Amino acid sequence: MIADMPVHDAALLLLGHGSTLNADSSAPTYQHAEEIRRRGIFAEVHVAFWKEEPNFRQALRQAEQREVYVVPNFISSGYFTEQIIPRELGLTGAVTHRDGRDIYYCEPVGLHPSMTEALLHRASQVVAASRETIPQPSKTACLFICGHGTSLNDNSTKIIHEQAEAVRASGLYADCQAVLMEQSPFVKDWRTLTNCADVIVVPFFISDGLHSFENIPVLLGLPNSVKEQQLANPHHEKERRLWYATAIGTEAFIADVIIAQVKQFQAKHLKSAREKNSSRQVSAIRENLAQFFRETSPPWKIGEIIIRPGFELLHRDDLGNDPASLRRIRSLEDLRELIRLDQKGNFRPLRAAPNLRRGWIYHAPDLSSLQLALDYLYPAELANWSLSRRQQLPITPWNETAERQTGRFGIVREIDEAAIRELVTHHCQPGCLKQRLWHPAIQPFQTVSNKIPLLCPEACNFLVSKAREKLKGSDREE
């Protein structure tokens, strides 16, 4: 295990890709953030996503510390880590000084050398969890590290081959190879790529989803859906055995890798004796929240949530119900799990959608825990509200949001204001509780004394995707 180092006067911001389709995509990022938060290493730990909330643009608003370490929870460097994240966060390099804040941009999680240890741990655990053993893996077993493979980005393929080389050098397995879904060497050819009797396959992805649960198993000749059919390891084929693991990014050890990336950044970019001032903060979200409770009468409201004295949270439609009839949520992790799906079991990529499940109650033990709970329920909204109270909330009109888009989303620059208003009518008005503040979809700002408003200072990535669909047609690419 990698030793923890205290950074009590700084915040950690962990960035993931997220998804509007896959409820499992953001889970590892949340889980690793929660584990690091439990260890008390940083003053604050936050998450943000490209496809989910809170988005990259609003990510830094959540942090109250002057120093923020940003770690991309991505498997390799490339388009997102080199272009999208720096653009959305306004980064100018490894160290960015902006708005009274020092932002330290670390390398992606997948590039750290300790990922080799994580791979070895995941491979050994998938065998240990099965009913059979591999007595001498150094003589009979081959470890396959499986990636996607793409001609658009050589970095993801390069890191997989480097990991395979590192595992081979360890001598723990008779063989170790990089295999890919869409490039040679193909994972579907695993039977001919090695003569080893025992084969272990570890998907080199940050999260589980379509690739790890369905595509790779099919290519291996396993059941169509590992998630639904609960694959029992090992799979027997003639005289050979095949073990299949879940994505490496779901490995608990990744929390240590994230910490190691911060430590590596410090050694490379920061002087050990640099001047620090932990008392300086760039915002006062918690203080504004405490003041709000002092100056207004309960019950307090935010979105579909009611907050009662004692920091008790419940759905507004459950206000008249007997508390004993409601499910008591015991932890923030349980709250996160509850709010990711609606009443019908459908994924909720937009947390401000008016489809929050009813029938539960959560008691936050203190103001800090309440702030975290509200950040889970309505990501970045406390930060936006706090900035708005001080008249410092940046508002970005649609044309600026559109001009910022690149790659496959650059086409949204062509959409006109009438089409944007139509998209807002069909998607925002029925599907989101936020008050739009950006042109040309501005809503009258309504103030209620005991209510924290949900604010939309710029068009979200979900609406940008809908704008692209309007021009190019629907697709399921995430």
C-alpha positions as CSV (number, residue, x, y, z in Angstrom):
1,M,0.0,0.0,0.0
2,I,1.1,3.5,-0.7
3,A,1.6,5.6,2.4
4,D,-0.9,8.4,2.9
5,M,0.5,11.9,3.3
6,P,-1.5,14.7,4.9
7,V,-2.5,17.7,2.8
8,H,-4.8,19.1,5.4
9,D,-4.8,22.6,3.9
10,A,-5.7,21.7,0.3
11,A,-8.6,20.2,-1.6
12,L,-8.6,17.2,-4.0
13,L,-10.7,17.4,-7.1
14,L,-11.2,14.0,-8.8
15,L,-12.4,14.2,-12.4
16,G,-14.2,11.4,-14.2
17,H,-15.9,10.9,-17.6
18,G,-19.4,9.9,-16.4
19,S,-22.2,9.0,-18.7
20,T,-25.8,9.9,-19.5
21,L,-26.6,6.2,-20.2
22,N,-24.5,4.1,-17.8
23,A,-25.2,4.3,-14.1
24,D,-22.0,2.5,-13.3
25,S,-19.7,4.9,-15.1
26,S,-19.3,7.5,-12.3
27,A,-19.4,5.0,-9.4
28,P,-15.6,4.3,-9.1
29,T,-14.8,8.0,-9.0
30,Y,-17.3,8.6,-6.2
31,Q,-16.1,5.5,-4.3
32,H,-12.4,6.5,-4.5
33,A,-13.2,10.0,-3.4
34,E,-15.2,8.7,-0.4
35,E,-12.3,6.4,0.6
36,I,-9.8,9.3,0.4
37,R,-12.2,11.5,2.3
38,R,-12.5,8.9,5.1
39,R,-8.7,8.9,5.5
40,G,-8.7,12.7,6.3
41,I,-5.8,13.4,4.0
42,F,-7.3,16.5,2.4
43,A,-9.3,19.3,3.8
44,E,-11.9,18.7,1.1
45,V,-12.5,16.0,-1.6
46,H,-14.8,16.7,-4.5
47,V,-15.7,15.0,-7.8
48,A,-16.8,16.3,-11.2
49,F,-17.6,14.8,-14.6
50,W,-17.7,15.5,-18.3
51,K,-21.1,13.8,-18.8
52,E,-22.7,14.1,-15.4
53,E,-23.1,16.7,-12.6
54,P,-21.2,18.5,-11.3
55,N,-19.6,19.3,-14.7
56,F,-16.0,20.3,-15.2
57,R,-16.9,24.0,-15.6
58,Q,-18.4,24.2,-12.1
59,A,-16.0,21.8,-10.4
60,L,-13.6,24.3,-8.8
61,R,-16.5,26.3,-7.3
62,Q,-17.1,23.6,-4.8
63,A,-13.6,23.8,-3.2
64,E,-13.0,26.3,-0.5
65,Q,-9.3,25.9,-0.1
66,R,-6.7,28.1,-1.8
67,E,-4.8,25.0,-3.1
68,V,-6.5,22.4,-5.2
69,Y,-5.0,19.2,-6.6
70,V,-6.8,18.1,-9.8
71,V,-6.4,14.4,-10.6
72,P,-8.1,13.0,-13.8
73,N,-9.5,9.6,-13.1
74,F,-8.7,8.5,-16.7
75,I,-6.8,5.5,-17.8
76,S,-4.4,7.5,-20.1
77,S,-3.5,10.9,-21.4
78,G,-5.2,12.2,-24.6
79,Y,-8.0,14.4,-25.8
80,F,-9.8,14.8,-22.5
81,T,-6.8,15.2,-20.2
82,E,-4.8,17.4,-22.7
83,Q,-7.6,19.5,-24.2
84,I,-11.0,19.2,-22.6
85,I,-10.1,19.4,-18.9
86,P,-7.5,22.3,-19.2
87,R,-10.1,24.2,-21.3
88,E,-13.0,23.7,-19.0
89,L,-11.1,24.4,-15.8
90,G,-9.1,27.3,-17.3
91,L,-5.7,25.6,-16.6
92,T,-2.6,27.0,-18.2
93,G,-0.2,24.2,-17.2
94,A,0.8,21.9,-14.4
95,V,0.5,24.9,-12.0
96,T,-2.2,27.5,-12.6
97,H,-2.6,30.7,-10.4
98,R,-6.0,32.1,-10.9
99,D,-8.6,34.0,-8.9
100,G,-6.5,33.8,-5.7
101,R,-6.2,30.1,-6.1
102,D,-3.3,27.6,-6.9
103,I,-4.5,24.8,-9.0
104,Y,-2.2,21.7,-9.4
105,Y,-2.9,19.6,-12.4
106,C,-1.7,16.0,-11.8
107,E,-1.3,13.3,-14.4
108,P,-4.1,10.8,-15.1
109,V,-4.5,7.9,-12.7
110,G,-3.7,5.3,-15.3
111,L,-0.2,6.6,-15.9
112,H,1.2,6.1,-12.4
113,P,3.7,3.2,-12.1
114,S,1.7,1.8,-9.1
115,M,-1.0,0.8,-11.6
116,T,1.0,-2.3,-12.1
117,E,0.6,-3.2,-8.5
118,A,-3.2,-2.5,-8.9
119,L,-3.3,-4.9,-11.9
120,L,-1.5,-7.6,-10.1
121,H,-3.8,-7.2,-7.1
122,R,-6.9,-7.4,-9.2
123,A,-5.6,-10.5,-11.0
124,S,-4.8,-12.3,-7.8
125,Q,-8.1,-11.4,-6.2
126,V,-10.3,-12.7,-9.0
127,V,-8.6,-16.0,-8.7
128,A,-8.7,-16.0,-4.9
129,A,-12.4,-15.3,-5.0
130,S,-13.1,-18.3,-7.1
131,R,-13.5,-22.0,-6.1
132,E,-10.3,-23.0,-7.9
133,T,-6.7,-22.1,-7.6
134,I,-3.7,-21.7,-9.8
135,P,-0.9,-23.4,-7.8
136,Q,2.0,-22.1,-10.0
137,P,0.9,-19.0,-12.0
138,S,4.6,-18.3,-12.9
139,K,4.5,-21.5,-14.9
140,T,0.9,-22.0,-16.1
141,A,-0.9,-18.7,-16.2
142,C,-1.1,-15.8,-18.7
143,L,-2.4,-12.4,-17.7
144,F,-4.2,-10.5,-20.5
145,I,-4.6,-6.7,-20.0
146,C,-7.5,-5.7,-22.2
147,G,-8.0,-2.2,-23.6
148,H,-10.2,-0.7,-26.3
149,G,-7.7,0.2,-29.0
150,T,-8.2,3.1,-31.3
151,S,-6.4,4.8,-34.2
152,L,-7.3,8.2,-32.8
153,N,-5.2,8.0,-29.6
154,D,-2.0,5.9,-29.4
155,N,-1.5,6.8,-25.7
156,S,-4.2,4.4,-24.4
157,T,-2.6,1.5,-26.3
158,K,0.9,2.5,-25.3
159,I,0.2,2.4,-21.6
160,I,-1.4,-1.1,-21.8
161,H,1.7,-2.4,-23.5
162,E,3.9,-0.8,-20.9
163,Q,1.9,-2.4,-18.1
164,A,2.2,-5.8,-19.8
165,E,5.9,-5.3,-20.0
166,A,6.1,-4.4,-16.3
167,V,4.1,-7.5,-15.3
168,R,6.3,-9.8,-17.5
169,A,9.4,-8.3,-15.8
170,S,7.9,-9.3,-12.4
171,G,8.0,-13.0,-13.3
172,L,4.8,-13.6,-11.4
173,Y,3.1,-15.0,-14.5
174,A,4.3,-17.3,-17.3
175,D,3.2,-14.6,-19.7
176,C,1.5,-11.3,-19.8
177,Q,0.1,-9.6,-23.0
178,A,-1.8,-6.5,-24.0
179,V,-4.9,-7.3,-26.0
180,L,-7.4,-5.0,-27.6
181,M,-11.0,-4.9,-28.6
182,E,-10.6,-3.1,-32.0
183,Q,-6.9,-3.4,-32.8
184,S,-4.4,-6.2,-33.0
185,P,-3.6,-8.1,-30.9
186,F,-7.3,-8.9,-30.6
187,V,-8.8,-10.1,-27.4
188,K,-11.0,-12.5,-29.4
189,D,-7.8,-14.4,-30.4
190,W,-6.9,-15.2,-26.8
191,R,-6.9,-18.9,-27.4
192,T,-4.1,-18.7,-30.0
193,L,-2.2,-15.8,-28.4
194,T,-1.0,-18.0,-25.5
195,N,-0.6,-21.7,-24.8
196,C,-1.0,-21.3,-21.0
197,A,-3.6,-23.5,-19.4
198,D,-4.7,-20.7,-17.1
199,V,-5.7,-17.3,-18.5
200,I,-6.7,-14.2,-16.5
201,V,-8.3,-11.2,-18.2
202,V,-8.4,-7.8,-16.6
203,P,-10.1,-4.9,-18.5
204,F,-8.0,-1.8,-18.4
205,F,-10.9,0.6,-18.0
206,I,-11.8,3.1,-15.3
207,S,-15.3,1.8,-14.9
208,D,-17.5,-1.1,-15.7
209,G,-20.1,-0.7,-18.5
210,L,-20.9,-1.8,-22.0
211,H,-17.3,-2.9,-22.8
212,S,-16.5,-4.8,-19.7
213,F,-19.9,-6.2,-19.0
214,E,-20.9,-7.2,-22.5
215,N,-18.5,-6.6,-25.4
216,I,-15.3,-8.1,-24.0
217,P,-17.1,-11.2,-22.5
218,V,-18.7,-11.9,-25.9
219,L,-15.3,-11.6,-27.6
220,L,-13.9,-14.0,-25.1
221,G,-16.8,-16.5,-25.7
222,L,-18.4,-15.9,-22.2
223,P,-22.1,-15.3,-21.5
224,N,-23.6,-12.2,-23.2
225,S,-23.9,-10.1,-20.0
226,V,-21.5,-10.7,-17.1
227,K,-23.4,-8.2,-15.0
228,E,-26.8,-9.9,-15.4
229,Q,-25.7,-13.5,-15.4
230,Q,-23.2,-13.1,-12.6
231,L,-20.3,-15.1,-14.3
232,A,-18.8,-17.8,-12.1
233,N,-15.0,-17.9,-12.4
234,P,-13.3,-19.8,-13.8
235,H,-14.8,-20.5,-17.2
236,H,-13.8,-24.0,-18.5
237,E,-13.0,-24.6,-22.1
238,K,-11.6,-28.1,-22.8
239,E,-8.4,-28.3,-20.7
240,R,-8.1,-24.6,-20.2
241,R,-9.5,-22.2,-17.5
242,L,-10.4,-18.5,-18.0
243,W,-10.8,-16.0,-15.2
244,Y,-12.5,-12.7,-16.0
245,A,-12.2,-9.6,-13.7
246,T,-14.1,-6.4,-13.6
247,A,-12.6,-3.1,-14.8
248,I,-9.3,-2.2,-13.1
249,G,-10.7,1.3,-12.2
250,T,-13.1,-0.3,-9.8
251,E,-10.2,-1.8,-7.8
252,A,-10.1,-0.3,-4.2
253,F,-6.4,0.1,-4.5
254,I,-7.0,2.9,-7.1
255,A,-7.6,5.3,-4.1
256,D,-3.9,4.8,-3.3
257,V,-2.9,5.4,-6.9
258,I,-4.7,8.7,-6.8
259,I,-2.9,9.7,-3.6
260,A,0.4,8.6,-5.3
261,Q,-0.3,10.9,-8.2
262,V,-0.6,13.9,-5.9
263,K,2.6,12.8,-4.1
264,Q,4.4,12.5,-7.5
265,F,3.2,15.9,-8.5
266,Q,4.5,17.5,-5.3
267,A,7.9,15.9,-5.8
268,K,8.1,17.1,-9.4
269,H,6.5,20.5,-9.3
270,L,6.4,21.9,-5.8
271,K,9.2,22.9,-3.4
272,S,9.1,20.9,-0.1
273,A,9.3,24.2,1.9
274,R,6.9,26.3,-0.1
275,E,5.0,28.9,1.8
276,K,1.5,27.9,2.7
277,N,-1.4,29.8,4.3
278,S,-4.2,27.4,5.2
279,S,-6.3,30.2,6.7
280,R,-6.9,31.8,3.3
281,Q,-9.9,30.5,1.5
282,V,-11.5,31.6,-1.8
283,S,-15.2,31.0,-0.8
284,A,-17.4,30.6,2.2
285,I,-20.1,28.1,1.2
286,R,-20.6,26.6,4.6
287,E,-20.7,30.0,6.3
288,N,-23.4,31.1,3.9
289,L,-25.3,28.0,4.6
290,A,-25.1,28.5,8.4
291,Q,-26.2,32.1,7.9
292,F,-29.2,31.0,5.8
293,F,-30.4,28.7,8.6
294,R,-30.0,31.4,11.2
295,E,-31.9,34.0,9.2
296,T,-34.8,32.0,7.8
297,S,-37.5,29.8,9.3
298,P,-37.7,26.0,8.9
299,P,-38.5,23.9,7.1
300,W,-36.0,24.8,4.5
301,K,-36.2,23.8,0.9
302,I,-33.9,23.0,-2.0
303,G,-35.2,21.3,-5.2
304,E,-37.4,18.4,-4.1
305,I,-35.8,18.3,-0.7
306,I,-37.1,19.5,2.6
307,I,-34.5,20.2,5.4
308,R,-35.9,20.1,8.9
309,P,-34.2,21.4,12.1
310,G,-31.5,19.0,13.2
311,F,-30.5,18.7,9.5
312,E,-33.0,16.0,8.7
313,L,-33.5,15.6,4.9
314,L,-36.5,14.0,3.1
315,H,-38.5,14.3,-0.1
316,R,-41.0,17.2,-0.1
317,D,-43.8,14.8,-0.9
318,D,-43.0,12.8,2.3
319,L,-43.3,15.8,4.6
320,G,-46.7,14.7,6.0
321,N,-45.7,11.0,6.4
322,D,-44.8,9.3,9.6
323,P,-41.0,9.3,9.8
324,A,-41.2,5.7,11.1
325,S,-42.6,4.7,7.7
326,L,-39.7,6.1,5.8
327,R,-36.4,4.2,5.0
328,R,-33.6,5.7,7.2
329,I,-30.5,6.3,5.1
330,R,-27.5,5.6,7.3
331,S,-24.6,7.0,5.2
332,L,-23.7,9.4,2.4
333,E,-22.7,6.3,0.3
334,D,-26.2,4.9,0.7
335,L,-27.7,8.3,-0.2
336,R,-25.6,8.4,-3.3
337,E,-26.8,4.9,-4.3
338,L,-30.4,5.9,-3.7
339,I,-30.4,9.1,-5.8
340,R,-28.7,7.6,-8.9
341,L,-31.9,5.9,-9.9
342,D,-35.5,7.1,-10.2
343,Q,-38.6,5.4,-8.8
344,K,-38.7,3.1,-11.9
345,G,-35.1,2.1,-11.6
346,N,-33.9,4.4,-14.5
347,F,-30.6,6.2,-14.3
348,R,-30.7,9.9,-13.3
349,P,-27.7,11.6,-15.0
350,L,-29.3,15.0,-14.2
351,R,-29.6,15.4,-10.5
352,A,-31.9,18.4,-10.8
353,A,-34.5,16.3,-12.8
354,P,-37.8,16.3,-10.9
355,N,-37.7,12.5,-10.5
356,L,-36.0,12.0,-7.1
357,R,-37.2,8.9,-5.3
358,R,-39.5,9.2,-2.3
359,G,-39.8,7.2,0.9
360,W,-36.6,7.9,2.8
361,I,-35.1,10.1,5.4
362,Y,-31.5,11.1,6.2
363,H,-30.1,12.8,9.2
364,A,-26.8,14.8,8.7
365,P,-24.9,14.8,12.0
366,D,-23.4,18.2,11.4
367,L,-23.2,21.1,8.9
368,S,-20.3,19.7,7.1
369,S,-22.1,16.4,6.5
370,L,-25.2,18.3,5.4
371,Q,-23.1,20.2,2.8
372,L,-21.8,16.9,1.4
373,A,-25.3,15.4,1.3
374,L,-26.6,18.5,-0.6
375,D,-23.7,18.3,-3.0
376,Y,-24.6,14.7,-3.7
377,L,-28.3,15.6,-4.2
378,Y,-27.7,18.8,-6.2
379,P,-24.0,18.9,-7.3
380,A,-22.3,22.4,-7.2
381,E,-25.6,24.1,-6.5
382,L,-24.5,25.3,-3.0
383,A,-21.4,26.8,-4.6
384,N,-23.5,28.5,-7.3
385,W,-26.0,29.8,-4.8
386,S,-23.2,31.1,-2.5
387,L,-21.6,33.0,-5.4
388,S,-24.9,34.3,-6.4
389,R,-25.5,35.7,-2.9
390,R,-22.4,37.8,-3.4
391,Q,-23.3,38.6,-7.0
392,Q,-20.2,36.8,-8.2
393,L,-21.7,33.9,-10.1
394,P,-20.4,33.8,-13.7
395,I,-23.1,33.6,-16.3
396,T,-22.2,32.2,-19.7
397,P,-24.6,32.8,-22.7
398,W,-25.3,30.0,-25.2
399,N,-23.1,31.5,-27.9
400,E,-20.0,31.4,-25.6
401,T,-20.8,27.8,-24.6
402,A,-21.2,26.8,-28.2
403,E,-17.9,28.5,-29.3
404,R,-16.1,26.6,-26.6
405,Q,-17.1,23.2,-28.1
406,T,-14.6,21.2,-30.1
407,G,-14.4,17.8,-31.8
408,R,-17.7,16.1,-32.6
409,F,-19.6,18.8,-30.6
410,G,-18.1,21.8,-32.5
411,I,-21.1,21.6,-34.9
412,V,-23.4,23.1,-32.2
413,R,-22.0,26.5,-33.1
414,E,-24.3,26.4,-36.1
415,I,-27.5,26.2,-34.1
416,D,-29.6,29.4,-33.9
417,E,-31.4,30.9,-30.9
418,A,-34.8,29.8,-32.1
419,A,-33.6,26.2,-32.1
420,I,-32.1,26.6,-28.6
421,R,-35.4,27.9,-27.2
422,E,-37.1,24.9,-28.7
423,L,-34.6,22.6,-27.1
424,V,-35.2,24.3,-23.8
425,T,-38.9,23.9,-24.1
426,H,-38.6,20.2,-24.8
427,H,-35.8,19.2,-22.5
428,C,-35.1,21.9,-19.8
429,Q,-38.6,23.0,-18.8
430,P,-40.1,19.6,-18.2
431,G,-36.8,17.9,-17.1
432,C,-34.9,20.2,-14.9
433,L,-35.7,22.2,-11.7
434,K,-32.9,24.8,-12.2
435,Q,-33.6,28.4,-12.9
436,R,-31.9,29.3,-16.2
437,L,-29.8,32.4,-16.0
438,W,-28.1,32.3,-19.5
439,H,-29.2,34.0,-22.7
440,P,-31.4,33.2,-24.7
441,A,-33.2,31.0,-22.2
442,I,-33.3,33.4,-19.2
443,Q,-36.0,32.8,-16.6
444,P,-37.2,35.4,-14.1
445,F,-35.3,34.9,-10.9
446,Q,-37.7,34.0,-8.1
447,T,-36.6,34.4,-4.5
448,V,-38.3,32.5,-1.6
449,S,-36.9,33.3,1.9
450,N,-36.5,29.8,3.2
451,K,-35.6,28.2,-0.2
452,I,-32.1,27.7,-1.7
453,P,-32.6,28.1,-5.5
454,L,-31.1,25.7,-8.0
455,L,-29.3,27.9,-10.5
456,C,-28.3,27.2,-14.1
457,P,-25.6,29.7,-15.0
458,E,-24.8,28.1,-18.4
459,A,-26.1,25.4,-20.7
460,C,-25.1,21.9,-19.4
461,N,-23.4,19.2,-21.4
462,F,-26.7,17.3,-21.6
463,L,-28.3,20.2,-23.5
464,V,-25.2,20.5,-25.7
465,S,-25.6,16.9,-26.6
466,K,-29.2,17.5,-27.4
467,A,-28.2,20.4,-29.7
468,R,-25.8,18.1,-31.5
469,E,-28.5,15.5,-31.9
470,K,-30.8,18.1,-33.4
471,L,-28.3,18.8,-36.1
472,K,-26.7,15.3,-36.6
473,G,-29.3,12.8,-35.3
474,S,-29.2,10.6,-32.2
475,D,-26.3,8.3,-31.3
476,R,-25.3,6.4,-28.2
477,E,-21.6,7.3,-28.1
478,E,-20.4,8.3,-24.7
